[in-house]
Amino acid sequence: MPRLFGTDGIRGIANVDLKPTLAYALGRATAHRLAGPGRPIVVGQDTRRSGDMFAAAIVAGATSMGVDVHLVGVVPTPALAHIAGAGHFAAGIMVSASHNPAEDNGLKVLDERGMKLDEDVEDEIEQLIWTSEELPGACADSLGLAIQNRELFDLYVNHRLQLASAISTDLHLIIDCANGSGGMSAAKILEATGAHVEVLFNDPDGTNINAGCGAADPGALALEVVARGADVGFALDGDADRLIAVDASGHVVDGDAVLGVLALDRLARNSLPHGFLVVSILSNGGLQKAIEDAGGQVIRTPVGDKYILEGMLVNGAGLGGEKSGHVIIREHTTSGDGVVTALEVLAVMARTGRSLADLATQVPLLPQQQRAIPARHKDQWEGDPVIRKAIASAEARLGSGGRVLVRPSGTESAIRVMVEGPETDLVVELADRLAALAGERLN
């Protein structure tokens, strides 16, 4: 049986692969393992139509174990993390599938620090899920309560407003909220810097989250930045833990380039702890070279922001993130937060007087292509001799200046292929070829 927890919680198509019965069992398991009577948990959700269904199922499960559940409503994932770690709760559960389409949903469990669980704890909870009906529930007069507590969101917003108030800028920016939960607070926080803020894609209807917008599809934002003469654009994903930027010319500045801008600024000010930047195996080799040329050191981890944070904690690093736009700045947060990342970019622009395009030239990225291929048998690629031979052939053609990574997705039934090298045409050719082969062999 495949593992329930991927790199970012449990995900699936709502009411098909991921059913409310599983959310109910997760509520019971989380209450038993992380809470217990007298220690409440907190639950938040993004803007998907299925969010209410899953939140209700979690409430039923946890309250049946005698645990109170505080419902904070629609909030960004980093807000739920901030609330869960504020000292009042034994755990938090976020109902969100992040950048995935609206038909998907997910369940992310956070501990009392507001951090994602260690894998051994996830494994314990997974075993409890399968046997959740055997867990001893509460008697009628000891059942938990469902408590509507929207005021908890203020803990997050006020903290981020304090960060914003330390920045002074009159830049014109556009924020793409991906019709997701970031729209609840992003504009208000960014406006606290003094910036002129325009908002796109902030009309969620339960089905349009991430649809033709957001960090996974910033094309519309890029067009609007140019059309409106803005200085910079920021695209959040559906739960606002990612950020992709757009410069004034409409060029996309991805997570690697943003990390490079922030890390180089900190290196220049001697404020990057130990000179370390923690990134995933997917991050661009050009980013690594730029950091090393500036006297820093890059540490690589497996894909997933929880592994980034683990690498940061082990090495005492203050900055880490992924090409996808997850950026963790430990002085402010222990999770990716697209709004905090936007504030940090604005701070560098305001402090230096340089445009984002100019700052990004410090991080010349190598040509890189990524492909996601739906695959029913995604975990079988390593044992396929045809795929392995094709990978070896691609690596030989790329030479020492290139690399190929193939891995099963941690969030979808898909295989992911990444090709990086010095020549764009060759990188595209090899990525397409490997993707087609993987699609044939793994389905």
Buried (B, 14 or more C-beta within 10 A) or exposed (E): EEEBBBBBBBBBBBEEEBBBEBBBBBBBBBBBBBBEEEBBBBBBBBBBBBBBBBBBBBBBBBBBBBBBBBBBBBBBBBBBBBBBBBEBBBBBBBBBBBBBBBBBBBBBBBBBBBBBBEEEBBBBBBEBBEEBEEBEBBEEEEBBEBBEBEEBBEBBBEBBBEBBEEBEBEBBBBBBBBBBBBBBBBBBBBBBBBBBBBBBBBEBEEBBBBBEBBBBBBEBBBEBBBEEEBBBBBBBBBBBBBBBBBBBEBBBBBBBBBBBBBBBBBBEEEEBBEBBBBBBBBBBBBBBBBBEEBEBBBBBBBBBBBBBBBBBBEBEBBBBBBBBBBBBBBEBBBBBBBBBBBBBBBBBBBEEEBBBBBBBEBBEBBBBBBBEBBBEBBEBBEEBEEBEEBBEBBBEBBEEEBBBBBBBBBBBBBBBBBBBBBBEEBBBBBBBBBBBBBBEBBE
